[in-house]
Amino acid sequence: MANPYTTTITFAEETLGTGDTWQLVLTLSTALEGSNASIDAADQGLVITDHGKTTWDFDMNDLSLMPGEMKMSIADTSDYLHGFLFATTSIANATTKQFTVQIKLNGSIEFSGKALEDDVRYHMGTKLLTFSAASSIDELKNTALYDGDDVATNPLSYADLTNKRKLVDIIDDIMKKIYPATIGTYYHDWTFRDEDLNDCNFEDIYAVLNTFYDNSADHLIDLTEVIKEIIHVMASRLIIVNENSYIIEGLGYYDAANTQIPTILDHVKEYRWAKLQYARFEPTETQGAFYPLNYGTPTNLESSKFEKRFILAAGYWGMELVENIASNIYNYSGGDYKRICWAIRGGVPGNLYTIAGAAYIVYRGDVKNMINHKFHCSGVDYVLNKTVLYDSGYYQINKMVKDWENETTDIEAIYCAAA
């Protein structure tokens, strides 16, 4: 017996016209004493009437995270799901409406998330259940870093917030709060250099934990803001693929050795984002009075400007002067932590402000790089973290919509480089 107990409903594996296999698994949790159960969907008269679509989307306007979302419909012919979700019974009252939704493609997890409580609907006349689901990032938003008295909560229970920890491990600690078995993969092509001129990579960089978790002057609000602070200063994005996998990828990153060639049915070019007229990057309070960096002409038009304050690295001039080091990140070298002084992107060195700024300006301030390419493709076996190779060019995906009913995929991507 267990409390809560779970009911796992497995639908039969289907073979798509493309030859790929597709399967749905739902898991409901009921806060009562009971036995965990595994149920065959067909035995309860459950039939998928609309397989719906699964979407991953990245908004370059606010450099948001990229969680997966989906929507679908199920005929509940015997009122089985209605009994858990909408009946006036103790079981329905105790069953969370944020049930787990998992889609498998070719036997591997393609999507996993929680049903959105305000979008679960049951149509009494047709006995049709419709719902949307999304990656479980809301739990991170609901985890506050400070209590009502502005005291740090240390939500991940670190032993000592004055310790240094790798940035990738800080992100991984957060992601494992919602997906304990998740594994991160990193695609970031910058090189970093410390004050002793030692080179290191993104995965080698450390930060003091209290920079994020006990910083009264510049404190962040919740765990999603910790992730955003890291990926923003690195001009990156985090993609939640499923419960077992997430990706951190540099903006404009491509890998010529890891490509996919889509079967394109239609290609449309558009401008999804307004041209960036003005960008400003400045330090937060604890970094001191350092000069901010300004690009372009100031404007009050929100869609044409990007302003960001960084905790991890302040703006500073005279990169060759060690005394001007103002970064709050480190390389562990020679038995000691050395401050990161420079970032090198595409062979061009600079401080973190100039390099991050250049990355944003390239893709938001240059019209030719702002073109959003929309590829309508045959098939569904496309991967988020693979570079699209098309017409002798490399493209980075910023949106993917898999239409399971029509067995097509819509890919939106930005051009990165000639192949």
N, C-alpha and C positions, 0 to 999 in steps of 0.2 A: 504493500500500500504506500501511497505517496500523497503529499499535500504541499503544493498543488500537484494534480495529476495531469498528464498530457494525453491527447488523442491525436494520433498521426494518421492522416488520410492520404493514401497513395493512389493516384490515378494511373491507369494503364499507360505504358510507354507507347507513343505513337510514332509512326514512321512518316516523315514529311515527303513531299514529292521530290525534294532535293536529295533524298536518301538519308538525311540527318534524322536522328531520333529526338523526341521531345517528351518531357514528362513533368507533371505538376505534383507537388507534395504540400499539403497544408498541415499545420500543427496547431492545435488549440490547447490552451492552458486553463484549467479550472481550479480555483482556489478552494477546493474541498478535499476531504479524504477519499481516495479512490485508487484504482489500479491503472497504470499506464496502458494504453491500448494502441494497437496498429490495425487500421481499418482499410479494407479494399473499397475504393470509391464506388465501383459498380455494384457492390453488394448493398449499398445504401441508396441506389437509384440516382447517383450524382453523375451528371453529364456536362461536359464543357461545351457551351454553346457559342462562345466567342473567346478565342485564345488571346485576343487583344494585342497590345504592343508593349515592348519593353524599351525604355528610353534612358540614355545617359547624356547629360547636358552640362556644358561648362560655359559660364557667363564671363566673358572677358571684360565686361564693364566693372564688375566688382571682384573679379578673380575668385569666384565662389568655388566651393568644393563641387565634386561631380558624382553625387550619389545616383544609383539606379532607381527608376520608377517604372511601374507597370499598372495595367488595368485589364480586367477580364470579367466574364460572366459565366455562371454555372447554374444549370437547371437542377433544383433541389426537389425532385419529384416525390420524395417520401417525407419531406419536411425535416430531414436529419440535421442539416446545418441550422435551420430555423430554430430547432430545439436548443441548440447551444447559444445562439446569438440573439434571438428575439422573443422566445417564449417567456411566459410569466411564471417561471419556475426558479427554484433555488440554483439549479445547474446553470441556467442562462444568466442569472444574476452574478454568479461567481466566475463565469468564463470571460476572459479578457477579449475585447473586440479587436484588439491589436494582435490578431493571430499571425503566425509565421507563414510566409509564402516562399516557396522555393521552386525554381524552374531549373530543370536539367536539360542540357543539350549534349547529345552524344555521350550520355552517362556522367558528364561533369557538371558541376554547379555553374549555371549561367547567371542566375540572379537569386538573391535572397534578401528578404526584407520583412517589414511588418505592415499589416493592413492599416490603412489610415481610418481611424475610428469614425471620422465625420464623412467618410465616403463609402461606408458599408451600407448597402440598401437591399431590402427584400421586397419583391413585388408579389403581393398576396395572390393576385389573379393568375399570374403565369408561373408562380413559384420559382422566380428567377432571382438569384443572388448576384449582385454586381458589387465589385469592390476595386479599390486602388491600393497599391502597396508601394513602399519606398524603403530604401536602405535605412538602417536604424540609427541615423545620425541625431535624431531628436534627443536621445538619451544623453548625448554629449552636451547639447544645448541646455539641458535641464540640470547639468552638474555644475553648480556655482563654485567659483574659486574663492569667494569671500562670503562670510555670513552677514547677517543684518547689522552687526557692529563693526563691519569692515575688517574682520579678523580672518586671516588666511585659513581655509579649510583643509588644505593639503589632501584633496579628494582621492589621490592615488596612493596615499599613505607612504610617501618616501621617508626613509629613516632620518635624513638630514637634508634640508633644502639648500644648504650652502655647498653641497657637493656638485661637481660637474658631471654632466651626462651627455652622451652623443645626441645630436639633434634627431637622428633617425630612430634612436631608442626612445626618446621622449615622445615622438609621434607614435611609435609602435606600442608604447605603454597605454596611450590614449585609445588607439584602435582596438586593443585587446580588451578594453572595458566593455565594448559592445560585441566584439567577435573574438573570443578567447583563442581560437585556433588560427587567426588570420596571419598571413605572412606578407610583408611589404617587399616590393621590387622598386629599384631606384634607377631612373634614367635621367641623369643630369651631367652635362658635358663641360661644366666650368671646372677650372683648376683654381685652387686657393693657395696663398703663400703667406707664411707667418713672418714674424719679425726677424727670425734668423734665416730667412730666405728658403725655408723648407717648403716643398710643395705638398699639397694634400687634396683629397677629393671631398665631395659633399658628405660621404659616409664617414669621414674622419673628423668632422667638426663637432666640438663640444660647446655646451653653454652651461652656466650656473643655473640650477633649478629654480632658485628664488627670483631669477629674472622674470619668470612667468608666474610662479606660484606664491610669491610673497613680496610683492613690489607695490607698496602703497601709493606711490606717486603715479605710476603708469599702469596700474593693475588692469588685467584683462578680466572679462566677465565670466566666461565659461570655457570648457575644454575645446570647443570648436575654434575659439579665438586663439588659443595656443597654437593649434595647427596652422591657422591662417597666418599668424605672425611669422612662422618659420618659412612657409612656402612663398609668402609675398616677398620677403627680402631676397629670396633665392629665385624670384621670377618663375615660380613653378606652380603646379596644381596637384591636388590629390584626387585620385579617381577611386571610388569604392566600387570594385568590380562585383564582388559577392562576399559571403561570410568568410571565405578562405583567402581572399586576395585583395590587396589594394596597391595602387601604383602612385609613386611620386615622379613627376616628369617635368622637365624644364620647358618653359614656354618656347615654342619653335623647335623643339627637339625632334630629330629624326635619326633613324638608324638604317643605313643602306644595306646592312646585313640581316635586317629583320623586317621584311616588307610583305605586303599582300597586294595582289593585283585584282581589283574588283571587276565583276562583270557588270558594266555600266549600261543601264537602259536609258538614262537621261542625265544631262549635266547642265546645271544652272549656276550662273555667277550672280552674286548679290553683295550688297554692303550691309552686313548685319549690325555693324556698330558704327557710330558716328566717328568721324576723324578726330583724333585727339589733338586739340589745339594747345593745351597747356597741361604740364605735369609738374608736381612739386613733391619733393621728398625731403623730410626733415626729421631730426632726432626728437625723441620724447624727453620729458623733463630730466630723467635721471642720467641722460647722456651729456648734459651740460650745454653750454652756449656755443654750439657749432653751427657753421653756416649750412642752411638748407640748399638743395640744388633745385633750380628752376629751369624748365624747358618750355620754350614757346612763349606765347602771349597770354597773359592772364585773362580769364573770361568767367562770367557768372553762369554760363550755360552748362548745366550739370553733365549733359551727355558728351561735352567736348573737353572735360577736364578730369584729371585723376590726381588726387592728393592722398598721400600716405605718410603716416608717421611710423618710424621703425624703432622698436626697442632694441633689437639685436645689434645695430650698427649705426653710428652717428655719421653725419656728413663732416668731412674734414679735407683740408687742402694740403698740398705738399707731400705726396705719397712717399717720397724718398726719406722723409724725416720720421725716425722712430718715435720721437716725442709727440708726434701728431696722431699716433695710433689711438683710435677711439672705438674700435669694434668691441663687442661684448661676447665674442665667440673665439674659440681656441683650437689649436692643433696640439696634440700630445706628442712631443718630440724630445728625444734625448733625456727622458725621465722627468720632463717638466712640461707644463702647459704654456704655450706661446701664443700670444694674441695674433689673430689673423689680420694681416694688413691689406692684402690685395686680393682681388678676384680677377681671373683671366677668362674671358669669354670669346671664343672664336679667334684666339691668338692675341686679343687686345686686352692689355691690363688696365685696371682702374681700382678705385675703392668700391665697396659694396654699393654705395649710392650711384656712382656713375655707371656701373655695370648693370645693376638692376634697372636703373632709369633708361639706359640704352635699350635693354631688352623690351621694355614696355613701349618705348617710342617707336622702335622698329615695326612693331605689329599694330600700333594704334595711331601713329602719326604719319605713316607713309602709305599713301593711297593704294599703291600696287600690292602691298602686303596685307591690306585690310580686306581684300576680296575674299568673301566666304564662298567656297565651292560646295555646291550641293549635288551629291551623286546619288541617283536612284539606282539601286543595284539589285540584281537577281540573286536569290539565295540568302541564307541567314548565318552562315559560318564565317563571320568576320570578327576580328579581335580588336579591342580598344587600344592596346599598347603596341600594335604593329603599324609601322609606317605605310601609308598608302603610296603605291607606285603607279603613276598614271601619266601618260603623254610626256615621258622623259622628265618627270618631276617628282619630288618627294613632298608628301603632304602629312600634316599632323591633324588627327581627328579631334574635333571639339564637340561633336554631337553625333550620337548614333541611335537610330530608332529601328528596332527589329519588329516587323509586322508578321506575326506568326500565322495569321489567317491567310495572307497573300504570299507568304514565304519570300518577302523582299526586305531589303535593308536600305534605309536612307542614311547616308553619311554626309556630315558637314565637316569641312577641313580647311586649314589654311596652308598656303604654299610655303615651303621651307627652303628648297634649293633645287637646282637642276640635277638630274640623275646622270 
